[in-house]
Amino acid sequence: MNNKTTIDQSNMLMPMVVFAVLFFVFGFITWLNGSLIPFLKIVCNLNDFEALYVTFTFYIAYTVMAFPMAAILRRTGYRNGMVLGLMIMVVGALLFVPAAMAAEYFFFLGALFILGTGLTILQTAANPFIIYLGPRETAAKRIAVMGLINKVAGVVVPIVFSALVLSDVNDASEFAILVLSEAEVQELSERLIMPYIGMAVIFVVLIGLLYMVKIPTLGDELEKESDNDEKKSIFDFPHTVLGAVAIFSYLGVEVIAGDTINLYGSTLYMEEFSVLTAFTMSFMVVGYIIGVAAIPRVVNQSQALGISAFIGVMCIIGVVMSSIDDFYISEILWGWTGLVTLPNSIFFVAMMGLANAMVWPSVWPLALDGLGKFTAQGSALLIVGVAGGALIPLAFGRLTLMFGEMQLAYLICAPCYLYILFYAFKGHKIRQWK
């Protein structure tokens, strides 16, 4: 049995460039949600819990569509599947135009669901491809490189969104929303039209690139990778099923760290609330750089996962225990540069980005190891785990209402990090159900 299948790496430069652009697009679309949440809170007059339906709708699309998209992928092949995903995203982006004109929350959520559906097939195809570009022991490093590109987009998007759409909006509090006139709300909503038309154009350009560049065949390689005749379904692989739960936990904390920090800042009346996601993404970029340098030279993939989970637990303690009035941590670290400083509690929310950086790159190769012909199903199951990005932030929003404040709601992330810690040291080694 051969578990070391890789794609012929000759002439891989252009395909890698295309995949790098795709991962940038993944990040741009995904982390735009962090800016959309406070924006739609204003436009659609929402409370904090209602605003978090942005993340629920976007990520639940992954859960609903993952296995149907995997079936389509097996029929179309990886390149044609990615083209189809981009076509779906063109439709989703263009649907933001009537949504913005109507300023109706339901329309925005529908467009987000379609964007998430397109991203589902792209993610299902792209992640296994990156794993098989080289040896398994360095797979996390390759995914980390793509993740680094993904998170650079996360740094850029809130700044771009703020400049194009929120340039004169410094307050998303309930009082500020109430004093806006209907005409002002409509004008604000329609600012989304041109950016999303621009995105649709970019997706069309990417479709052209995928047709122009020769993408290596992956499907036939996977069919030959290993002899799993005794296995009847993907659920016969415990390390993969447990990996999907790890992805579920991870997506919850990743989305909370990236998409609620702006909302948290707005509840503390920070004028710069609309760009706070950039801090979480910046810490993720730092984490990816460390991961690329350290794996496998200093730590292996499971060790990197365990260290990440431990840092995450420490961050949650910091978020809950730290002051919302003191700024001394960020003042010491970067206040001298003139950059925006953060209340200590928000600083630790941003630091969750560092903890989260290497979780996705480490879980994927551990969970897909040895699946052979079941790799497409395994990839789809991991994508189903993205539902954590839909459900856990929604539970976070409910806890915010229960506690009457956002700070304590971050406790929901602690059990997520503890499960990831279990998967790092035990879960990924389980190969038989007892």
C-alpha positions in Angstrom: 0.0 0.0 0.0 1.4 3.3 -1.0 0.5 6.3 1.2 2.9 8.7 -0.4 1.1 9.7 -3.5 2.1 13.2 -4.8 1.5 15.0 -8.1 4.2 15.4 -10.6 5.7 18.7 -9.6 7.3 19.6 -13.0 5.8 22.8 -14.5 3.9 23.6 -11.3 4.8 27.3 -11.1 1.7 28.6 -12.9 -0.8 26.3 -11.2 0.7 27.3 -7.9 0.2 31.0 -8.8 -3.4 30.3 -9.7 -4.0 28.5 -6.4 -2.3 31.4 -4.5 -4.8 33.8 -6.2 -7.7 31.5 -5.3 -6.6 31.3 -1.7 -6.4 35.1 -1.6 -10.0 35.2 -2.9 -11.0 32.7 -0.3 -9.7 35.0 2.4 -11.1 38.2 0.9 -14.6 36.9 0.7 -14.5 35.1 4.0 -13.0 37.9 6.1 -15.2 40.5 4.5 -17.9 39.2 6.8 -16.2 40.8 9.8 -16.8 44.2 8.2 -20.2 43.3 6.9 -21.5 42.5 10.4 -21.4 46.0 11.9 -22.3 47.5 8.5 -25.5 45.4 8.1 -26.2 46.1 11.8 -26.5 49.8 10.8 -28.3 49.3 7.5 -30.8 46.7 8.6 -31.2 48.0 12.3 -30.1 44.7 13.9 -29.1 43.7 17.4 -25.8 41.9 18.0 -27.4 38.4 17.8 -29.3 39.2 14.6 -26.1 40.6 13.0 -24.3 37.3 13.6 -26.7 35.6 11.1 -24.1 36.9 8.6 -21.6 34.2 9.7 -24.3 31.6 10.3 -25.7 31.9 6.7 -22.3 32.0 5.1 -20.8 29.0 6.9 -24.0 26.9 7.0 -23.7 26.8 3.2 -20.6 24.7 3.6 -22.5 22.2 5.7 -25.5 22.0 3.4 -23.6 21.9 0.2 -20.3 20.0 1.0 -21.4 16.5 0.0 -23.4 17.6 -3.0 -20.4 19.6 -4.2 -18.1 16.6 -3.6 -20.3 14.4 -5.8 -20.2 17.1 -8.5 -16.5 17.3 -8.2 -16.1 13.5 -8.8 -18.1 14.0 -12.0 -16.6 17.2 -13.3 -13.0 16.8 -12.2 -11.1 19.3 -10.0 -10.6 22.1 -12.6 -14.1 22.1 -13.9 -15.4 21.9 -10.4 -13.5 25.0 -9.4 -14.8 26.8 -12.5 -18.3 25.9 -11.4 -17.6 27.2 -8.0 -16.4 30.6 -9.4 -19.5 30.8 -11.6 -21.7 30.3 -8.5 -19.7 33.1 -6.8 -20.3 35.4 -9.7 -24.0 35.0 -9.2 -23.7 35.5 -5.4 -21.7 38.7 -5.8 -24.1 40.2 -8.4 -27.1 39.4 -6.0 -25.6 42.0 -3.6 -26.7 44.6 -6.1 -30.5 44.1 -5.6 -29.9 43.4 -2.0 -28.1 46.7 -1.5 -30.8 48.6 -3.4 -33.6 47.0 -1.3 -31.5 47.2 2.0 -33.3 44.0 3.1 -31.4 41.7 5.4 -32.9 38.5 4.0 -31.7 39.4 0.5 -28.1 40.0 1.9 -28.2 36.6 3.6 -29.4 34.9 0.4 -26.5 36.4 -1.5 -24.1 35.3 1.2 -25.4 31.7 1.1 -24.7 31.5 -2.6 -21.2 32.9 -2.2 -20.6 30.3 0.5 -21.9 27.6 -1.8 -19.4 28.6 -4.5 -16.6 28.7 -1.9 -17.6 25.2 -0.8 -16.6 23.5 -4.0 -13.5 25.6 -4.3 -12.3 24.6 -0.8 -13.2 20.9 -1.3 -11.1 20.8 -4.4 -8.2 23.0 -3.4 -7.1 21.7 0.0 -6.5 18.0 -1.1 -4.6 19.4 -4.2 -2.2 21.3 -1.9 -1.7 18.3 0.3 -0.6 16.1 -2.6 1.9 18.6 -4.1 4.7 17.0 -2.0 5.5 14.8 1.0 2.9 14.3 3.7 5.2 15.5 6.5 5.5 18.9 4.9 1.8 19.2 3.9 1.0 21.6 6.8 3.8 23.9 5.5 2.3 24.0 2.0 -1.2 24.7 3.4 0.3 27.3 5.7 1.8 29.1 2.8 -1.6 29.2 1.1 -3.1 30.2 4.5 -0.6 33.0 4.8 -1.9 34.4 1.4 -5.4 33.8 2.6 -4.9 35.8 5.8 -3.0 38.6 4.0 -6.4 39.1 2.3 -7.9 39.2 5.8 -5.6 42.0 6.7 -6.3 44.0 3.6 -10.1 43.5 3.3 -11.3 45.5 6.4 -9.0 48.4 5.4 -10.3 48.4 1.9 -13.9 48.0 3.0 -13.6 50.8 5.5 -12.1 53.1 2.9 -14.7 52.3 0.2 -17.8 51.9 2.4 -17.4 53.1 6.0 -15.1 56.1 5.5 -17.4 58.4 7.4 -19.0 55.9 9.8 -17.4 55.8 13.2 -20.2 54.5 15.4 -22.3 51.4 15.1 -24.0 51.8 18.4 -27.8 51.5 18.8 -28.1 55.2 19.4 -26.1 56.1 16.2 -28.3 53.8 14.1 -31.5 55.4 15.4 -30.5 58.9 14.5 -29.8 58.0 10.8 -32.5 59.0 8.4 -34.0 56.6 5.9 -32.3 58.3 3.1 -28.9 58.1 4.8 -29.4 54.3 5.5 -30.3 53.8 1.8 -27.3 55.7 0.6 -25.1 53.7 2.9 -26.5 50.4 1.7 -26.0 51.3 -2.0 -22.2 51.8 -1.3 -21.9 48.0 -1.6 -23.0 47.9 -5.2 -19.7 48.8 -7.0 -17.4 46.7 -4.7 -19.4 43.6 -5.3 -19.7 44.2 -9.1 -15.9 44.5 -9.0 -15.7 41.1 -7.2 -17.9 39.5 -9.9 -15.5 40.8 -12.6 -12.5 39.3 -10.7 -14.2 35.9 -10.4 -14.8 35.9 -14.2 -11.1 36.7 -14.8 -10.2 33.8 -12.5 -12.4 31.5 -14.6 -10.4 32.5 -17.6 -7.1 31.8 -15.7 -8.2 28.3 -14.8 -8.9 27.5 -18.4 -5.6 29.0 -19.6 -3.4 27.2 -17.1 -2.9 23.4 -17.1 -4.0 22.0 -13.8 -2.6 18.5 -13.0 -5.0 15.6 -12.7 -5.6 14.6 -9.1 -8.5 12.2 -9.2 -6.7 9.2 -10.7 -3.8 9.5 -8.3 -6.1 9.3 -5.3 -7.9 6.2 -6.6 -4.6 4.4 -6.6 -3.2 5.7 -3.3 -4.2 2.9 -1.0 -6.1 -0.3 -0.8 -9.1 0.4 1.5 -11.3 -2.4 0.3 -12.4 -3.2 3.8 -13.7 0.3 4.3 -17.2 1.0 3.2 -17.5 4.7 3.8 -15.7 7.7 5.2 -17.2 7.1 8.6 -15.0 4.0 8.9 -12.0 6.3 9.4 -12.1 7.6 13.0 -9.2 10.0 12.6 -11.1 11.7 9.8 -14.4 11.9 11.6 -12.7 13.3 14.7 -10.8 15.7 12.4 -14.1 17.0 11.1 -15.0 17.8 14.7 -11.7 19.5 15.1 -12.5 21.6 12.0 -15.9 22.4 13.5 -14.3 23.6 16.7 -11.6 25.5 14.9 -14.0 27.3 12.5 -16.0 28.5 15.5 -13.1 30.1 17.2 -11.6 31.4 14.0 -14.8 33.2 13.0 -15.4 34.5 16.5 -11.8 35.9 16.6 -12.1 37.5 13.1 -15.7 38.5 12.8 -16.8 39.5 16.3 -13.8 41.7 17.1 -15.3 44.6 15.1 -18.6 44.2 16.8 -16.8 44.0 20.2 -15.0 47.2 19.4 -18.3 49.0 18.4 -19.9 48.0 21.8 -16.9 49.7 23.5 -17.5 52.8 21.3 -14.1 52.5 19.5 -14.0 54.9 16.6 -11.7 52.5 14.6 -14.1 49.5 15.2 -14.4 48.7 11.4 -10.7 47.8 10.9 -10.2 45.6 14.0 -10.4 42.4 12.0 -7.1 43.4 10.4 -5.4 43.0 13.8 -6.7 39.4 14.2 -5.5 38.7 10.6 -2.1 40.2 11.3 -1.6 37.9 14.2 -2.6 35.0 12.0 -0.1 36.1 9.4 2.6 36.0 12.1 1.4 32.5 13.1 1.6 31.3 9.6 5.2 32.6 9.1 6.3 30.9 12.3 4.6 27.7 11.1 6.2 27.8 7.7 9.6 28.2 9.4 9.1 25.6 12.1 7.4 22.7 10.4 8.8 20.0 10.2 12.3 21.3 11.3 11.4 22.2 14.8 8.0 20.6 15.4 5.8 18.2 13.5 2.2 18.8 12.4 0.6 17.3 15.5 2.9 19.2 17.9 2.1 22.5 16.1 -1.6 21.8 16.5 -1.2 21.1 20.2 0.8 24.3 20.8 -1.8 26.3 18.9 -4.6 24.9 21.0 -2.7 25.7 24.3 -2.1 29.3 23.1 -5.8 29.6 22.3 -6.8 28.6 25.9 -4.5 31.2 27.3 -6.0 33.8 25.0 -9.5 33.1 26.2 -8.3 33.5 29.8 -6.8 36.8 28.7 -10.0 38.0 27.0 -12.2 37.3 29.9 -9.9 38.4 32.7 -8.4 41.5 31.1 -9.6 45.1 31.4 -11.7 46.8 28.7 -10.3 50.2 29.8 -6.6 49.6 29.9 -4.5 49.7 26.7 -1.0 49.1 28.1 -0.3 45.8 26.3 -0.7 47.1 22.8 0.8 50.5 23.8 4.0 48.7 24.8 4.0 46.4 21.7 3.2 48.9 19.0 1.8 52.2 20.4 5.1 53.9 19.6 4.4 53.3 15.9 1.2 55.4 15.8 -1.0 52.4 15.0 -4.4 52.1 16.7 -4.0 50.6 20.2 -6.5 48.2 21.7 -8.1 47.6 25.1 -6.4 44.6 26.7 -9.4 42.4 26.3 -9.7 43.1 22.6 -5.9 42.6 22.3 -6.4 39.0 23.4 -9.3 38.5 20.9 -6.8 39.6 18.2 -4.2 37.3 19.6 -6.5 34.4 19.0 -5.4 34.8 15.4 -1.9 33.6 16.4 -3.4 30.6 18.1 -5.7 29.8 15.1 -3.1 30.1 12.4 -1.7 26.6 12.2 -4.9 24.7 13.2 -6.4 24.3 9.7 -3.0 23.5 8.0 -2.3 20.8 10.6 -5.7 19.2 10.8 -6.1 18.6 7.1 -3.1 16.4 6.4 -3.6 14.5 9.7 -7.3 13.9 8.9 -6.8 12.9 5.2 -3.9 10.6 5.8 -4.3 7.2 4.1 -7.8 7.7 2.7 -7.0 6.9 -0.9 -10.2 6.7 -2.9 -12.1 8.1 0.0 -10.2 11.4 -0.1 -12.9 13.4 -1.9 -15.4 12.2 0.8 -13.0 13.0 3.5 -12.4 16.4 2.2 -16.2 17.0 2.0 -16.6 15.7 5.6 -14.0 18.2 6.8 -15.8 21.0 4.8 -19.0 19.9 6.7 -17.1 20.8 9.8 -17.0 24.4 8.6 -20.5 24.5 10.2 -18.7 25.4 13.3 -18.3 28.8 11.8 -22.1 29.1 11.5 -23.2 27.6 14.8 -20.6 28.5 17.4 -20.7 32.3 16.6 -24.5 32.2 16.8 -24.2 30.6 20.2 -21.7 33.3 21.1 -24.3 35.9 20.1 -26.9 34.3 22.3 -24.5 34.2 25.3 -23.8 37.9 24.7 -27.5 38.6 25.1 -27.7 36.4 28.2 -24.7 37.9 29.9 -25.6 41.5 28.8 -22.0 41.9 27.6 -19.7 40.4 25.0 -16.6 39.8 27.1 -17.8 36.8 29.0 -19.3 35.2 25.9 -15.8 34.4 24.6 -15.8 31.6 27.2 -17.5 29.5 24.6 -14.2 29.2 22.8 -12.5 27.4 25.7 -14.0 23.9 25.1 -13.3 24.3 21.4 -9.6 24.8 22.0 -9.5 21.9 24.5 -11.0 19.5 21.9 -8.4 20.6 19.4 -5.7 19.8 22.0 -7.2 16.3 22.3 -7.1 15.8 18.6 -3.5 17.0 18.4 -2.2 14.4 20.9 -4.7 11.5 20.7 -7.6 11.9 18.2 -5.6 11.8 15.0 -3.9 8.5 16.0 -7.2 6.6 16.3 -7.6 4.4 13.3 -10.3 1.9 14.5 -13.6 2.4 16.3 -13.6 0.2 19.4 
